[in-house]
């Protein structure tokens, strides 16, 4: 975990220094920093990173505008830092390719906790145990192949953002069970999900866009009013 590479993109030197200090105290050794969007892209062109902590308000370009450019060259997990927490801002962040967000002012230990949670979920399983721990989940209209890391809809591979894939994988492993938004956030994102309803809702929508033929009447990923969501697996699927 601690050999993972982290990039902090923020034009406030005090925030960079604070995050860098806390992350290093938590054991992370490889930390890159950038104060502008262009500097971040130059660093990413030369270095592979696992997690990007990205400020929304940068001097030369917004983080929302930068994120799609990052996605062209990197699949790193992106955590937005934003002082704006309206529904529209959060939706914009996810739409441009972000995976999570933290609002300012923030506790740097929260960033460290989220970073650790992401990396724990991303640890590669030993090859000899891969077939024992990874499966194909067949729901009839779609198949999630955990071994290949693919979502197949109608027999065709469909691109799926990493965090939406992880959420769908969790639901596939627990079919026909109802989960609240908070339970899903804690299970998939790895930390307390209080107040993160938007995150789960946006990723639920991303999944439905891929597996449902009619978004107005979902067949597989349904809403249970007042309780949350469940992924339906028919007995003959």
N, C-alpha and C positions, 0 to 999 in steps of 0.2 A: 504493500500500500504506500509506504513512505518514499518509495522510489518513483512514484508517479510525478508527473510534471504539471505545474499549475501556472497559468498566466493571469496576472492581475492587470486590468486595463482601467485606469482612472487618472484624471488630470490633477487630482488633489494629492500632493505628495504626503500629506499627513495620513490620509486614508491608506495609501499604499504602504507606508512605513508601519502603520498599525497592523494591517492584515499580514504583512510579511513577518513581523515580529511574532504575532500570535501563531501563525501557521508553522513557523520554524520551532517555536516552543512545543507545538503539538507533534513535532517529529518530521515534518515535511522538509526535504532537502533541496528539491529542484524547483525554484520559484523564479519565474520571469516577470518583469514589470514593463508596462508601457503607459505613456501619458497621452497618446493620441491614437486615433484610428489607424493612421498610416504606419505608425511605429508598430502597432499590434500586428498588422498584416505583414510587415517585413519580418518580424520575429516568427510568425507562423509559417512563412515561406521557407524558413531555415530550420525550424524546430517543430517536432510533434509534441503536442501537449494533451493531457487527459481532461483537464478542467479549466474553463475560462471564467473568471469573475469579471463581469463587464458592466461598467458604469453606463447608464443611458445617456447622460449629458456629457459629451466630450467636446473639446474646443473646435475640432475640424469636421466632425460628423457625429450624428447621434448613434447611440448603440443599436437602435432599431434599424438604422440604415446599414450599419457595419455588419450586423449579424448574418444577412444573406451572403455577403462576401466571404465571411469566415466559413460558412457552410460549403462554399465551393472548394475549399482546400482542407477543411478539418471537420471531423465528426466529434470533436470534444464536447463534453457536457458544458452547457453555458448557463451560468447563474447571473441574472441581471441584478444590478444595484440601482434602485430607483427611488427618488423622493416622491414619485407620483404613483399612487396605488389605486386609481380609479379602475373600474371594470374595463373601460376602453383601453387604457394604458396596458393593463395586464394582457388583454386579448391581443393587442398589437405586438407585445413581446413574444408571445407564443407563436403568433402567425408568422413572424420573421425568422423563427428557428430556435428560439430560446427554450430551455428546459425547465427553469425554475426562476424565482425572483425573491429578492429580499428588499424590504423598504428601509430607507434611511429615516432617522438614525437607526443604526443596527448594533447588535452586540457581536464583535468579531468572533467570539466563541461559537455563535450560531453558524457563522460561515464555516468554521472549522468542523463543526458537527455535521453540517450538510455535506461537506467535502468527504469526510470519512464515510458517511452513509452511502454516498454514490460509489465510492471506490470499493466498499465492501460488497456491494451488489455486482460489481464488475470484475471481481476476481475470477481468473480463468481456471476452470476445473482441470485437474490432472487428466491426461489423455486416457489412461486406463480406466477411469471411472466415467468418462463422458457418456457412453452408451447407457450406463446404469442410471444416470441422473437427468438425461435429456430425452424428450419424447416428441412424438407428433401428436398434436391434439386436433382430432378431426370432428368438426361440427356440421359436416354435410356441405354447406355452402362455402365454407372456408376451412383451411387447415393452418395451424401454427406449428411450424417445424422448429423445435427448440435447438436441435442439433445443428441445423443449417442456419438458424437465425433468420428464417424466412416466414413471411405471411403469404399464403397462396389463396387466392379467391377465384373460384371457377377454374382451378388448375393453373392459373397464371400468377407469377410472383408480383406482389404489389409492394412498392416502397412504403416503409412505415418508420416514422421518427423513433429514435431509440427509447424515449420515455413512454411513448404511446405503446410501443412493443412490450416494454416491461409491464405496463398496466394490463395489457391484454393477456400476457403470459400468466400473470397472477390470477386473473379471472378464469382463464382456461384451466388452471390447476385446481380451481375451486368452483366448478360449475353449479348452477342452480342454487347458489348461496347469495343472500342479500348482504351487501356491504354499504355502510354509510360513507359519505365523502371523506370524513375524518379517518375512518378505518382504512380506506384505500390509500389515502395520502401517507399514513403512518407505515403501512405495509410496503408500499412501492417506493416512496421517496425516503423512507427510513427514519423519519422524525415526527414529532407531534404535529398532527394535521389541523389543529384548531386555527380557523381563520383562513384556510387555504382552499376554500370551496371552488374558486375560479380555476385554480390549477387543475383540479380533478375534472371539472366540467368541460374545460377546453380539450383535455386529452380524451375524454369520453367521446366528444364530438369527432375528434380526429379518427378514432377507431371506427365509429359508425360510418363515417364517410367512406371507409374502405371495405367494411364487411356487410353493410346493409344496402339492399336495393331500394328501399323506401325510408328516408330519414324521418318522415312523419309517422311511420308505423314500424318501428324497429322489430325485427323478428328474433334477433339473437341477444343484443345488449339492451335490456329493457330497464325503464325507470319504475321503481316500486314507490309509489307516492308516499311521501312522509318518512320513508326508510332509507332509500338509496338506490343502488343498481344491482342487477344480477345478470349473469351470462347464462342463457338458457341452452341446455344440451338435451336434445330430444333423445328418447330411449333408443331409437333405431339409427342414430347418427354415429 
